[in-house]
Amino acid sequence: MRRTAARAGGAVAYAGPDAAEAQPGPEAAEAAAPQQQLPVQQVQQEALRTEFPFQLPRGYVDESGAVHRDGTMRLSTARDELVPLRDVRVQENPAYLSVVLLGRVITRLGTLPMVHDGIVENMFASDLAFLQDFYRQINAEGHTRAAVRCPHCAEPFEVELGGSRLGES
């Protein structure tokens, strides 16, 4: 229900059996106006979170020997998942898809000036596995598991929805 007249400070009249008694005089309308004003409700919309911080289990070691562990990954777009499919390396070896994809969505890693697939391919296997799982989590709204019930005994349990490789579900 909208109350624009009440916020403007005007008296709201209605037609009914007690209409003459319900309409206040000018003094009563002015006194009642502050009471009729509704507080403006501020609807705070939660901003869409598109970047997520992470910390690698081992860390990427650059050519100078510095270890980079703290980073940021952004949400993937459809383009991020489609472009690597045209990459010759991915066409020759589908396992390379996750390397190219992660190179596109990792926006920061330690103090490195830029992150690309060449950096991802030189990470330790445990860090690559961590990043693949992290990618699945943030792109599946925080989880890749679903609660289900056994059709025979009705016992609840969880199943993993994530695919075996990045880009698969």
DSSP file with accessible surface (Angstrom, degrees, kcal/mol):
  #  RESIDUE AA STRUCTURE BP1 BP2  ACC     N-H-->O    O-->H-N    N-H-->O    O-->H-N    TCO  KAPPA ALPHA  PHI   PSI    X-CA   Y-CA   Z-CA
    1    1 A M              0   0  192      0, 0.0     2,-0.3     0, 0.0     0, 0.0   0.000 360.0 360.0 360.0 129.4    0.0    0.0    0.0
    2    2 A R        -     0   0  205      1,-0.1     3,-0.2     3,-0.0     0, 0.0  -0.719 360.0-171.3 -92.1 142.5    1.4    3.4   -1.0
    3    3 A R     >  +     0   0  111     -2,-0.3     4,-1.7     1,-0.1    35,-0.2  -0.370  32.1 140.7-127.0  53.9    1.1    6.3    1.3
    4    4 A T  H  > S+     0   0   78      1,-0.2     4,-1.7     2,-0.2    -1,-0.1   0.877  72.2  53.5 -67.7 -36.4    2.3    9.2   -0.8
    5    5 A A  H  4>S+     0   0   49      1,-0.2     5,-1.5     2,-0.2     4,-0.5   0.908 108.0  50.9 -65.9 -38.4   -0.3   11.6    0.4
    6    6 A A  H >45S+     0   0   10      1,-0.2     3,-0.9     2,-0.2    -1,-0.2   0.891 109.5  50.3 -67.9 -36.8    0.7   11.0    4.0
    7    7 A R  H 3<5S+     0   0  126     -4,-1.7    -1,-0.2     1,-0.2    -2,-0.2   0.841 105.3  57.1 -69.9 -31.2    4.4   11.6    3.3
    8    8 A A  T 3<5S-     0   0   87     -4,-1.7    -1,-0.2    -5,-0.2    -2,-0.2   0.602 116.5-115.5 -76.2  -8.6    3.6   14.8    1.6
    9    9 A G  T < 5S+     0   0   30     -3,-0.9    -3,-0.2    -4,-0.5     2,-0.2   0.490  70.1 135.4  91.8   1.1    1.9   16.0    4.8
   10   10 A G      < -     0   0   35     -5,-1.5    -1,-0.3     1,-0.1     2,-0.3  -0.499  59.7-108.0 -82.2 154.7   -1.6   16.3    3.2
   11   11 A A        -     0   0   64     -2,-0.2     2,-0.6    -3,-0.1    -1,-0.1  -0.601  26.2-138.1 -81.1 141.5   -4.7   15.0    5.0
   12   12 A V        -     0   0   96     -2,-0.3     2,-0.3    -6,-0.0    -1,-0.0  -0.900  20.1-164.5-103.2 119.4   -6.2   11.9    3.5
   13   13 A A        -     0   0   61     -2,-0.6     2,-0.3    10,-0.1     6,-0.0  -0.747   3.8-168.0-102.0 150.3  -10.0   12.0    3.4
   14   14 A Y        -     0   0  133     -2,-0.3     2,-0.6     5,-0.2     8,-0.1  -0.943  21.5-123.0-133.4 158.6  -12.2    9.0    2.9
   15   15 A A        +     0   0  103     -2,-0.3     3,-0.0     3,-0.0    -2,-0.0  -0.897  57.2 113.6-103.0 123.3  -15.9    8.6    2.1
   16   16 A G  S >  S-     0   0   36     -2,-0.6     3,-1.6     1,-0.0     4,-0.2  -0.956  80.4 -70.6-169.0-176.9  -17.8    6.5    4.5
   17   17 A P  T 3  S+     0   0  132      0, 0.0     3,-0.3     0, 0.0    -1,-0.0   0.838 132.0  39.3 -62.5 -30.2  -20.5    6.7    7.1
   18   18 A D  T 3> S+     0   0   84      1,-0.2     4,-2.2     2,-0.1     3,-0.3  -0.002  76.9 126.1-107.4  31.3  -18.3    8.7    9.5
   19   19 A A  H <> S+     0   0   24     -3,-1.6     4,-1.3     1,-0.3    -1,-0.2   0.871  71.9  52.2 -60.7 -39.5  -16.6   10.9    6.8
   20   20 A A  H  4 S+     0   0   93     -3,-0.3    -1,-0.3    -4,-0.2     3,-0.1   0.890 115.0  41.7 -65.5 -37.6  -17.6   14.2    8.5
   21   21 A E  H  4 S+     0   0  161     -3,-0.3    -1,-0.2     1,-0.2    -2,-0.2   0.800 110.2  58.3 -78.4 -28.2  -16.1   13.0   11.8
   22   22 A A  H  < S+     0   0   45     -4,-2.2    -2,-0.2    -8,-0.1    -1,-0.2   0.762  85.9  84.6 -77.3 -24.0  -13.0   11.5   10.2
   23   23 A Q  S  < S-     0   0  108     -4,-1.3   -10,-0.1    -5,-0.2     2,-0.1  -0.684  74.0-147.8 -84.1 113.5  -11.7   14.6    8.5
   24   24 A P        -     0   0   64      0, 0.0    -2,-0.1     0, 0.0   -13,-0.1  -0.368  17.9-104.2 -75.8 162.0   -9.7   16.6   11.0
   25   25 A G     >  -     0   0   35      1,-0.1     4,-2.4    -2,-0.1     5,-0.2  -0.177  42.8 -91.6 -74.4 175.2   -9.4   20.3   11.0
   26   26 A P  H  > S+     0   0   88      0, 0.0     4,-2.0     0, 0.0     5,-0.2   0.883 126.2  49.9 -60.2 -38.6   -6.3   22.2    9.7
   27   27 A E  H  > S+     0   0  143      1,-0.2     4,-2.1     2,-0.2     5,-0.2   0.921 111.9  47.3 -66.9 -42.5   -4.7   22.3   13.2
   28   28 A A  H  > S+     0   0   48      1,-0.2     4,-2.4     2,-0.2    -1,-0.2   0.885 110.2  53.3 -67.3 -35.8   -5.2   18.6   13.7
   29   29 A A  H  X S+     0   0   22     -4,-2.4     4,-1.6     2,-0.2    -1,-0.2   0.916 110.0  47.7 -66.0 -40.8   -3.9   17.7   10.2
   30   30 A E  H  < S+     0   0  149     -4,-2.0    -1,-0.2    -5,-0.2    -2,-0.2   0.901 114.5  46.2 -66.8 -38.5   -0.7   19.7   10.9
   31   31 A A  H  < S+     0   0   69     -4,-2.1     4,-0.5     1,-0.2    -2,-0.2   0.869 116.2  45.4 -71.1 -34.8   -0.2   18.0   14.3
   32   32 A A  H  X S+     0   0   24     -4,-2.4     4,-1.8    -5,-0.2     3,-0.4   0.721  93.3  81.8 -82.1 -20.2   -0.9   14.6   12.9
   33   33 A A  H  X S+     0   0   13     -4,-1.6     4,-1.3     1,-0.2     3,-0.3   0.911  90.2  49.0 -56.0 -47.1    1.3   15.0    9.8
   34   34 A P  H  4 S+     0   0   88      0, 0.0    -1,-0.2     0, 0.0     3,-0.2   0.882 112.5  49.8 -62.7 -31.2    4.6   14.1   11.5
   35   35 A Q  H  4 S+     0   0  167     -4,-0.5    -2,-0.2    -3,-0.4    -3,-0.1   0.812 108.5  53.0 -74.7 -28.9    3.0   11.0   13.0
   36   36 A Q  H  < S+     0   0   78     -4,-1.8     2,-0.2    -3,-0.3    -1,-0.2   0.723  84.5 102.5 -78.9 -21.0    1.6    9.9    9.6
   37   37 A Q     <  -     0   0  102     -4,-1.3   -30,-0.1    -5,-0.2     3,-0.0  -0.469  66.8-143.0 -67.3 129.5    4.9   10.1    7.9
   38   38 A L        -     0   0   68     -2,-0.2     2,-0.1   -35,-0.2    -2,-0.1  -0.708  22.0-106.6 -91.9 142.0    6.4    6.7    7.4
   39   39 A P        -     0   0  112      0, 0.0     2,-0.5     0, 0.0    -1,-0.1  -0.423  38.3-109.8 -65.5 141.0   10.1    6.2    7.8
   40   40 A V        -     0   0  115     -2,-0.1     2,-0.5     1,-0.0    -3,-0.0  -0.626  32.0-137.8 -74.0 119.8   11.8    5.6    4.5
   41   41 A Q        -     0   0  169     -2,-0.5     2,-0.8     1,-0.0    -1,-0.0  -0.701   8.6-145.8 -82.6 127.7   12.9    2.0    4.4
   42   42 A Q        -     0   0  160     -2,-0.5     2,-0.8     2,-0.0    -1,-0.0  -0.847   7.9-154.9 -95.3 111.3   16.3    1.6    2.9
   43   43 A V        -     0   0  118     -2,-0.8     2,-0.8     2,-0.0    -2,-0.0  -0.788   8.6-154.4 -87.2 112.1   16.4   -1.7    1.1
   44   44 A Q        -     0   0  170     -2,-0.8     2,-0.4     3,-0.0    -2,-0.0  -0.824   6.2-156.2 -91.9 110.4   20.0   -2.7    1.1
   45   45 A Q        -     0   0  174     -2,-0.8     2,-0.4     1,-0.0    -2,-0.0  -0.724  20.2-120.8 -86.2 133.7   20.7   -4.9   -1.9
   46   46 A E        -     0   0  185     -2,-0.4     2,-0.1     1,-0.1     3,-0.1  -0.598  30.2-123.3 -75.0 125.1   23.6   -7.2   -1.5
   47   47 A A        -     0   0   83     -2,-0.4     2,-0.4     1,-0.1    -1,-0.1  -0.405  30.2-100.7 -68.5 144.6   26.1   -6.4   -4.3
   48   48 A L        -     0   0  139     -2,-0.1     2,-0.6     1,-0.1    -1,-0.1  -0.526  34.3-136.6 -67.8 123.5   27.0   -9.4   -6.5
   49   49 A R        +     0   0  141     -2,-0.4    -1,-0.1     1,-0.1     3,-0.1  -0.745  32.7 166.4 -85.7 120.9   30.4  -10.7   -5.3
   50   50 A T        +     0   0   72     -2,-0.6    25,-2.3     1,-0.1     2,-0.4   0.537  56.8  57.3-113.9 -12.3   32.5  -11.4   -8.3
   51   51 A E  E     -A   74   0A  95     23,-0.2    23,-0.2    21,-0.0    -1,-0.1  -0.977  59.7-169.8-125.5 141.7   36.0  -11.8   -6.9
   52   52 A F  E     -A   73   0A  33     21,-3.0    21,-2.6    -2,-0.4     2,-0.1  -0.991  17.2-132.4-133.8 128.6   37.1  -14.3   -4.2
   53   53 A P  E     +A   72   0A  81      0, 0.0     2,-0.3     0, 0.0    19,-0.2  -0.438  28.6 176.1 -77.8 152.3   40.4  -14.4   -2.3
   54   54 A F  E     -A   71   0A  14     17,-2.4    17,-2.5    -2,-0.1     2,-0.4  -0.950  24.1-142.6-146.4 166.0   42.3  -17.7   -1.9
   55   55 A Q  E     -A   70   0A 103     -2,-0.3    15,-0.2    15,-0.2    14,-0.1  -0.973  24.7-128.9-134.9 120.6   45.5  -19.0   -0.4
   56   56 A L  E     -     0   0A   0     13,-2.5    71,-0.1    -2,-0.4    72,-0.0  -0.375  13.8-130.6 -67.2 144.4   47.4  -21.7   -2.2
   57   57 A P  E    S+     0   0A  65      0, 0.0    -1,-0.1     0, 0.0    70,-0.1   0.901 101.7   7.0 -63.5 -40.6   48.4  -24.7   -0.1
   58   58 A R  E    S-     0   0A 163     66,-0.1    -2,-0.1    10,-0.1     2,-0.1   0.787 103.5-129.2-108.1 -47.8   52.0  -24.6   -1.3
   59   59 A G  E     -     0   0A   0     10,-0.1     2,-0.4    65,-0.1    65,-0.3  -0.031  20.2 -82.1 108.5 148.0   52.4  -21.5   -3.4
   60   60 A Y  E     -A   68   0A  17      8,-2.7     8,-2.8    63,-0.1     2,-0.6  -0.725  37.9-148.7 -84.7 130.2   53.7  -20.6   -6.8
   61   61 A V  E     -A   67   0A  66     -2,-0.4     6,-0.2    61,-0.3     5,-0.1  -0.889  14.1-152.4-102.9 117.3   57.5  -20.2   -6.9
   62   62 A D    >   -     0   0   20      4,-2.4     3,-1.9    -2,-0.6    57,-0.0  -0.185  36.1 -88.3 -81.6 179.4   58.6  -17.6   -9.5
   63   63 A E  T 3  S+     0   0  178      1,-0.3    -1,-0.1     2,-0.1    -2,-0.0   0.743 127.5  53.9 -64.2 -20.8   61.9  -17.6  -11.4
   64   64 A S  T 3  S-     0   0   96      2,-0.1    -1,-0.3     1,-0.0    -3,-0.0   0.493 120.3-106.9 -90.3  -3.2   63.6  -15.5   -8.6
   65   65 A G  S <  S+     0   0   47     -3,-1.9     2,-0.2     1,-0.3    -2,-0.1   0.420  71.1 143.4  95.4  -1.1   62.5  -18.1   -5.9
   66   66 A A        -     0   0   41     -5,-0.1    -4,-2.4     1,-0.0     2,-0.5  -0.508  45.2-134.7 -73.8 140.9   59.8  -15.9   -4.4
   67   67 A V  E     -A   61   0A  84     -6,-0.2     2,-0.5    -2,-0.2    -6,-0.2  -0.850  15.7-164.8-100.7 129.9   56.7  -17.8   -3.2
   68   68 A H  E     +A   60   0A   6     -8,-2.8    -8,-2.7    -2,-0.5   -10,-0.1  -0.964  24.9 149.6-117.0 117.3   53.3  -16.4   -4.1
   69   69 A R  E     +     0   0A  96     -2,-0.5   -13,-2.5   -10,-0.2     2,-0.4   0.713  48.0  77.3-116.6 -37.0   50.3  -17.9   -2.1
   70   70 A D  E     +A   55   0A  78    -15,-0.2    40,-4.1   -17,-0.1     2,-0.3  -0.663  59.3 146.6 -85.2 133.5   47.6  -15.2   -1.7
   71   71 A G  E     -AB  54 109A   0    -17,-2.5   -17,-2.4    -2,-0.4     2,-0.4  -0.885  38.7-123.1-151.5-177.6   45.5  -14.5   -4.8
   72   72 A T  E     -AB  53 108A  18     36,-2.2    35,-2.1    -2,-0.3    36,-1.5  -0.999  15.3-165.7-137.9 137.4   42.1  -13.6   -6.1
   73   73 A M  E     -AB  52 106A   0    -21,-2.6   -21,-3.0    -2,-0.4    33,-0.2  -0.978  11.1-148.6-122.8 138.4   39.8  -15.4   -8.6
   74   74 A R  E     -A   51   0A  64     31,-2.7   -23,-0.2    -2,-0.4   -24,-0.1  -0.608  33.3 -86.0 -99.1 163.5   36.9  -13.9  -10.3
   75   75 A L        -     0   0   43    -25,-2.3     2,-0.2    -2,-0.2    -1,-0.1  -0.369  49.4-113.8 -63.2 147.1   33.7  -15.5  -11.4
   76   76 A S        -     0   0   21     59,-0.2     2,-0.2    -3,-0.1    -1,-0.1  -0.545  24.9-150.1 -83.8 147.2   33.8  -17.2  -14.8
   77   77 A T     >  -     0   0   70     -2,-0.2     4,-1.3     1,-0.1     5,-0.2  -0.667  32.3-104.8-105.9 169.7   31.8  -16.0  -17.8
   78   78 A A  H  > S+     0   0   74     -2,-0.2     4,-1.7     1,-0.2     3,-0.5   0.911 123.7  55.7 -60.1 -38.4   30.5  -18.1  -20.6
   79   79 A R  H  > S+     0   0  163      1,-0.2     4,-2.8     2,-0.2    -1,-0.2   0.892 100.9  57.7 -61.7 -39.8   33.3  -16.6  -22.8
   80   80 A D  H  4 S+     0   0    2      1,-0.2    -1,-0.2     2,-0.2    -2,-0.2   0.842 111.9  41.7 -59.3 -33.9   35.9  -17.8  -20.2
   81   81 A E  H  < S+     0   0   71     -4,-1.3     4,-0.3    -3,-0.5    -1,-0.2   0.737 118.7  44.7 -86.6 -22.8   34.7  -21.3  -20.7
   82   82 A L  H >X S+     0   0  103     -4,-1.7     3,-1.0    -5,-0.2     4,-0.5   0.878 102.1  61.4 -88.3 -41.9   34.3  -21.1  -24.5
   83   83 A V  G >< S+     0   0   33     -4,-2.8     3,-1.8     1,-0.3     4,-0.4   0.901  98.7  56.4 -57.1 -44.8   37.5  -19.4  -25.6
   84   84 A P  G >4 S+     0   0    1      0, 0.0     3,-1.3     0, 0.0     6,-0.3   0.806  94.6  68.6 -60.8 -23.7   39.8  -22.1  -24.3
   85   85 A L  G <4 S+     0   0   91     -3,-1.0    -2,-0.2    -4,-0.3    -3,-0.1   0.757  98.5  51.0 -66.4 -21.8   38.0  -24.7  -26.4
   86   86 A R  G << S+     0   0  167     -3,-1.8    -1,-0.3    -4,-0.5     2,-0.2   0.536  85.7 110.5 -88.4  -9.1   39.5  -23.0  -29.5
   87   87 A D    <>  -     0   0   37     -3,-1.3     4,-2.2    -4,-0.4     3,-0.3  -0.499  69.2-139.0 -70.2 132.0   43.0  -23.2  -28.1
   88   88 A V  H  > S+     0   0   87     -2,-0.2     4,-2.4     1,-0.2     5,-0.2   0.884 102.5  56.7 -60.0 -38.4   45.2  -25.6  -30.0
   89   89 A R  H  > S+     0   0   88      1,-0.2     4,-1.9     2,-0.2     7,-0.3   0.890 109.3  45.7 -62.5 -37.9   46.7  -26.9  -26.8
   90   90 A V  H  4 S+     0   0    8     -3,-0.3    -1,-0.2    -6,-0.3    -2,-0.2   0.893 110.9  52.7 -72.3 -38.6   43.3  -27.8  -25.4
   91   91 A Q  H  < S+     0   0  127     -4,-2.2    -2,-0.2     1,-0.2    -1,-0.2   0.883 114.6  42.3 -64.8 -36.1   42.2  -29.4  -28.7
   92   92 A E  H  < S+     0   0  156     -4,-2.4    -1,-0.2     1,-0.3    -2,-0.2   0.826 134.0  17.7 -77.2 -32.7   45.4  -31.6  -28.6
   93   93 A N    ><  -     0   0   87     -4,-1.9     3,-2.5    -5,-0.2    -1,-0.3  -0.812  64.2-164.2-143.8  97.7   45.1  -32.4  -24.9
   94   94 A P  G >  S+     0   0   71      0, 0.0     3,-1.7     0, 0.0     4,-0.3   0.749  87.3  71.0 -57.7 -22.8   41.7  -31.7  -23.2
   95   95 A A  G >  S+     0   0   52      1,-0.3     3,-0.7     2,-0.2     4,-0.5   0.744  85.9  68.4 -65.2 -19.7   43.3  -31.9  -19.8
   96   96 A Y  G <> S+     0   0   35     -3,-2.5     4,-2.1    -7,-0.3     3,-0.3   0.633  76.0  87.5 -74.6 -10.9   44.9  -28.5  -20.6
   97   97 A L  H <> S+     0   0   19     -3,-1.7     4,-2.8    -4,-0.3     5,-0.2   0.910  85.1  51.2 -54.8 -45.6   41.5  -26.9  -20.4
   98   98 A S  H <> S+     0   0    7     -3,-0.7     4,-2.6    -4,-0.3     5,-0.2   0.881 108.1  52.5 -65.0 -33.9   41.7  -26.3  -16.7
   99   99 A V  H  > S+     0   0   12     -4,-0.5     4,-2.0    -3,-0.3    -1,-0.2   0.950 113.8  41.9 -65.3 -48.1   45.2  -24.6  -17.1
  100  100 A V  H  X S+     0   0    9     -4,-2.1     4,-1.1     2,-0.2    -2,-0.2   0.928 115.9  50.1 -66.3 -42.0   43.9  -22.2  -19.7
  101  101 A L  H >X S+     0   0    0     -4,-2.8     4,-1.4    -5,-0.2     3,-0.8   0.936 111.4  47.1 -63.7 -46.3   40.7  -21.5  -17.9
  102  102 A L  H 3X S+     0   0    0     -4,-2.6     4,-2.1     1,-0.2    -1,-0.2   0.878 105.9  60.0 -64.7 -35.0   42.4  -20.8  -14.6
  103  103 A G  H 3< S+     0   0   10     -4,-2.0    -1,-0.2    -5,-0.2    -2,-0.2   0.794 107.8  47.0 -61.6 -25.9   44.8  -18.5  -16.4
  104  104 A R  H << S+     0   0   83     -4,-1.1    -1,-0.2    -3,-0.8    -2,-0.2   0.802 117.1  39.0 -83.0 -33.7   41.8  -16.4  -17.5
  105  105 A V  H  < S+     0   0    0     -4,-1.4   -31,-2.7    -3,-0.1     2,-0.7   0.634  88.6  92.2-101.2 -13.9   40.0  -16.2  -14.1
  106  106 A I  E  <  +B   73   0A   5     -4,-2.1   -33,-0.3   -33,-0.2     9,-0.2  -0.732  49.2 178.1 -80.0 117.2   42.9  -15.7  -11.6
  107  107 A T  E     +     0   0A  61    -35,-2.1     2,-0.3    -2,-0.7   -34,-0.2   0.684  61.8  18.4 -95.7 -20.3   43.2  -11.9  -11.3
  108  108 A R  E     +B   72   0A 103    -36,-1.5   -36,-2.2     6,-0.1     2,-0.3  -0.989  51.2 178.3-152.8 141.2   45.9  -11.7   -8.8
  109  109 A L  E >   -B   71   0A   0      3,-0.4     3,-2.1    -2,-0.3   -38,-0.3  -0.860  62.9 -62.6-145.2 108.0   48.6  -14.0   -7.3
  110  110 A G  T 3  S-     0   0   22    -40,-4.1    -1,-0.2    -2,-0.3   -42,-0.1  -0.251 107.2 -30.2  55.2-131.0   51.0  -12.6   -4.7
  111  111 A T  T 3  S+     0   0  126     -3,-0.1    -1,-0.3     3,-0.0   -43,-0.0   0.223  96.2 133.5-103.8  13.4   53.0   -9.7   -6.2
  112  112 A L    <   -     0   0   26     -3,-2.1    -3,-0.4     1,-0.1     3,-0.1  -0.409  55.6-139.8 -63.9 137.9   53.1  -11.0   -9.7
  113  113 A P  S    S+     0   0  137      0, 0.0     2,-0.3     0, 0.0    -1,-0.1   0.797  82.6   9.1 -70.3 -25.2   52.3   -8.3  -12.2
  114  114 A M        -     0   0  128     -5,-0.1     2,-0.5     2,-0.0    -6,-0.1  -0.995  63.2-145.6-155.2 145.4   50.1  -10.6  -14.3
  115  115 A V        +     0   0   17     -2,-0.3     2,-0.3    -9,-0.2    -9,-0.0  -0.963  31.2 154.7-115.2 131.9   48.7  -14.1  -14.1
  116  116 A H    >>  -     0   0   78     -2,-0.5     4,-1.8   -11,-0.0     3,-1.1  -0.873  58.9 -85.1-145.2 177.3   48.3  -16.2  -17.3
  117  117 A D  H 3> S+     0   0   37     -2,-0.3     4,-2.5     1,-0.3     5,-0.2   0.802 121.1  64.2 -62.9 -26.3   48.2  -19.9  -18.3
  118  118 A G  H 3> S+     0   0   14      2,-0.2     4,-0.5     1,-0.2    -1,-0.3   0.873 105.3  45.5 -63.8 -34.3   52.0  -20.1  -18.3
  119  119 A I  H X4 S+     0   0   12     -3,-1.1     3,-1.0     2,-0.2    -2,-0.2   0.929 111.8  51.5 -72.7 -44.0   52.1  -19.4  -14.6
  120  120 A V  H >< S+     0   0    2     -4,-1.8     3,-1.8     1,-0.3    -2,-0.2   0.904 105.3  55.7 -61.6 -39.6   49.3  -21.9  -13.9
  121  121 A E  H 3< S+     0   0   94     -4,-2.5    -1,-0.3     1,-0.3    -2,-0.2   0.723 105.7  53.0 -69.8 -15.2   51.0  -24.7  -15.8
  122  122 A N  T << S+     0   0  113     -3,-1.0   -61,-0.3    -4,-0.5    -1,-0.3   0.262  87.2 109.3-101.4  12.6   54.1  -24.3  -13.6
  123  123 A M  S <  S-     0   0   19     -3,-1.8   -63,-0.1     1,-0.1     2,-0.1  -0.489  80.8 -93.8 -82.4 157.8   52.2  -24.6  -10.3
  124  124 A F     >  -     0   0  104    -65,-0.3     4,-2.2    -2,-0.1     3,-0.4  -0.370  35.7-115.2 -64.9 150.5   52.5  -27.6   -8.1
  125  125 A A  H  > S+     0   0   82      1,-0.2     4,-2.7     2,-0.2     5,-0.2   0.863 115.8  55.5 -59.0 -37.0   49.9  -30.3   -8.7
  126  126 A S  H  > S+     0   0   45      1,-0.2     4,-2.0     2,-0.2    -1,-0.2   0.884 108.7  47.7 -66.2 -35.6   48.4  -29.8   -5.2
  127  127 A D  H  > S+     0   0    0     -3,-0.4     4,-2.6     2,-0.2    -2,-0.2   0.891 110.9  51.3 -70.7 -38.1   47.9  -26.0   -5.9
  128  128 A L  H  X S+     0   0   39     -4,-2.2     4,-2.4     2,-0.2    -2,-0.2   0.939 110.7  48.3 -63.0 -44.4   46.3  -26.8   -9.3
  129  129 A A  H  X S+     0   0   42     -4,-2.7     4,-2.3     1,-0.2    -2,-0.2   0.910 111.0  51.5 -62.6 -40.9   43.9  -29.3   -7.7
  130  130 A F  H  X S+     0   0   65     -4,-2.0     4,-2.7     1,-0.2    -1,-0.2   0.937 110.7  47.7 -59.9 -46.6   43.1  -26.6   -5.0
  131  131 A L  H  X S+     0   0    0     -4,-2.6     4,-2.7     1,-0.2    -2,-0.2   0.876 109.2  53.6 -66.7 -35.3   42.4  -24.0   -7.7
  132  132 A Q  H  X S+     0   0   39     -4,-2.4     4,-2.0     2,-0.2    -1,-0.2   0.933 112.6  44.0 -63.3 -44.3   40.2  -26.4   -9.7
  133  133 A D  H  X S+     0   0   88     -4,-2.3     4,-2.3     2,-0.2    -2,-0.2   0.911 113.3  51.1 -65.5 -41.5   38.1  -27.1   -6.6
  134  134 A F  H  X S+     0   0   28     -4,-2.7     4,-2.5     1,-0.2     5,-0.3   0.915 107.9  53.2 -63.1 -41.8   38.0  -23.4   -5.7
  135  135 A Y  H  X S+     0   0    7     -4,-2.7     4,-1.9     1,-0.2    -1,-0.2   0.931 109.8  48.2 -57.5 -47.2   36.8  -22.6   -9.2
  136  136 A R  H  X S+     0   0   33     -4,-2.0     4,-0.8     1,-0.2    -1,-0.2   0.905 111.2  51.6 -61.5 -41.9   34.0  -25.1   -8.9
  137  137 A Q  H ><>S+     0   0   91     -4,-2.3     5,-2.5     1,-0.2     3,-0.7   0.947 112.9  41.4 -62.7 -50.5   32.9  -23.7   -5.5
  138  138 A I  H ><5S+     0   0   14     -4,-2.5     3,-0.7     1,-0.2    -1,-0.2   0.824 116.0  49.4 -73.1 -27.0   32.7  -20.1   -6.5
  139  139 A N  H 3<5S+     0   0   54     -4,-1.9    -1,-0.2    -5,-0.3    -2,-0.2   0.543 108.1  54.1 -89.0  -5.1   31.0  -20.7   -9.8
  140  140 A A  T X<5S-     0   0   41     -4,-0.8     3,-1.2    -3,-0.7    -1,-0.2  -0.137 128.0 -94.2-113.0  33.1   28.4  -23.1   -8.2
  141  141 A E  T < 5S-     0   0  177     -3,-0.7    -3,-0.2     1,-0.2    -2,-0.1   0.896  86.3 -44.2  55.6  44.4   27.3  -20.4   -5.7
  142  142 A G  T 3 <S+     0   0   51     -5,-2.5     2,-0.3    -6,-0.1    -1,-0.2   0.309 125.5  51.7  94.0  -9.7   29.7  -21.6   -3.0
  143  143 A H    <   -     0   0  110     -3,-1.2    -1,-0.0    -6,-0.4     3,-0.0  -0.998  45.3-164.1-156.2 156.7   29.2  -25.4   -3.1
  144  144 A T        +     0   0   20     -2,-0.3    17,-4.1    18,-0.0    18,-0.7   0.090  69.3  92.6-125.0  18.9   29.1  -28.3   -5.5
  145  145 A R  E     -C  160   0B 108     15,-0.2     2,-0.4    16,-0.2    15,-0.2  -0.890  55.4-159.4-115.2 147.6   27.3  -30.7   -3.2
  146  146 A A  E     -C  159   0B  30     13,-2.3    13,-2.1    -2,-0.4     2,-0.4  -0.974  18.7-125.4-127.6 140.3   23.6  -31.4   -3.0
  147  147 A A  E     +C  158   0B  85     -2,-0.4     2,-0.3    11,-0.2    11,-0.2  -0.708  41.0 164.9 -82.4 129.0   21.6  -32.9   -0.2
  148  148 A V  E     -C  157   0B  51      9,-3.2     9,-2.7    -2,-0.4     2,-0.4  -0.855  29.8-125.9-135.9 172.1   19.5  -35.9   -1.3
  149  149 A R  E     -C  156   0B 167     -2,-0.3     6,-0.1     7,-0.2     5,-0.0  -0.966  29.0-108.5-124.0 143.2   17.6  -38.8    0.2
  150  150 A C     >  -     0   0   30      5,-2.2     4,-1.8    -2,-0.4     5,-0.0  -0.472  22.5-141.2 -65.5 130.7   18.0  -42.5   -0.5
  151  151 A P  T  4 S+     0   0  120      0, 0.0    -1,-0.1     0, 0.0     0, 0.0   0.740  97.7  43.2 -69.6 -17.6   14.9  -43.7   -2.4
  152  152 A H  T  4 S+     0   0  179      3,-0.1    -2,-0.0     1,-0.1    -3,-0.0   0.910 131.9  14.0 -92.7 -48.7   14.9  -47.0   -0.5
  153  153 A C  T  4 S-     0   0   87      2,-0.1    -1,-0.1     0, 0.0    -3,-0.0   0.480  89.5-128.8-109.5  -5.6   15.5  -46.0    3.1
  154  154 A A     <  +     0   0   55     -4,-1.8     0, 0.0     1,-0.2     0, 0.0   0.640  53.0 154.2  65.8  18.2   14.9  -42.2    3.0
  155  155 A E        -     0   0  124     -6,-0.1    -5,-2.2     1,-0.1    -1,-0.2  -0.588  43.1-124.3 -75.6 130.7   18.3  -41.6    4.7
  156  156 A P  E     +C  149   0B  71      0, 0.0     2,-0.3     0, 0.0    -7,-0.2  -0.497  42.3 151.8 -77.8 146.1   19.7  -38.2    3.9
  157  157 A F  E     -C  148   0B 100     -9,-2.7    -9,-3.2    -2,-0.2     2,-0.3  -0.949  37.4-108.5-158.0 174.0   23.2  -37.8    2.4
  158  158 A E  E     -C  147   0B 111     -2,-0.3     2,-0.3   -11,-0.2   -11,-0.2  -0.864  21.4-160.5-114.0 148.0   25.2  -35.5    0.1
  159  159 A V  E     -C  146   0B  52    -13,-2.1   -13,-2.3    -2,-0.3     2,-0.5  -0.941  23.9-116.5-124.5 149.3   26.4  -36.1   -3.5
  160  160 A E  E     -C  145   0B  98     -2,-0.3   -15,-0.2   -15,-0.2    -2,-0.0  -0.719  25.1-176.5 -84.1 127.0   29.2  -34.3   -5.4
  161  161 A L        +     0   0  100    -17,-4.1   -16,-0.2    -2,-0.5    -1,-0.1   0.609  47.9 106.3 -98.2 -16.8   27.8  -32.4   -8.4
  162  162 A G        -     0   0   25    -18,-0.7     7,-0.2     7,-0.2     4,-0.1  -0.295  69.2-119.7 -67.1 147.2   31.1  -31.1   -9.8
  163  163 A G        -     0   0   17      5,-1.1    -1,-0.1     2,-0.2     6,-0.1  -0.174  26.7-104.8 -74.9 178.9   32.6  -32.7  -12.9
  164  164 A S  S    S+     0   0   94      5,-0.1     2,-0.3     1,-0.1    -1,-0.1   0.784 102.2  26.6 -79.3 -27.0   35.9  -34.4  -13.1
  165  165 A R  S >  S-     0   0   98    -33,-0.0     3,-1.8   -68,-0.0    -2,-0.2  -0.937  98.0 -84.6-131.3 161.1   37.6  -31.5  -14.9
  166  166 A L  T 3  S+     0   0    1     -2,-0.3     3,-0.1     1,-0.3   -68,-0.1  -0.305 115.1  32.4 -60.8 143.7   37.0  -27.7  -15.1
  167  167 A G  T 3  S+     0   0   36      1,-0.3     2,-0.3   -69,-0.1    -1,-0.3   0.349 103.7  94.9  88.7  -5.9   34.4  -26.8  -17.6
  168  168 A E    <         0   0   75     -3,-1.8    -5,-1.1    -5,-0.0    -1,-0.3  -0.887 360.0 360.0-115.9 149.5   32.5  -30.0  -17.1
  169  169 A S              0   0  144     -2,-0.3    -7,-0.2    -7,-0.2    -5,-0.1  -0.935 360.0 360.0-128.7 360.0   29.5  -30.6  -14.8
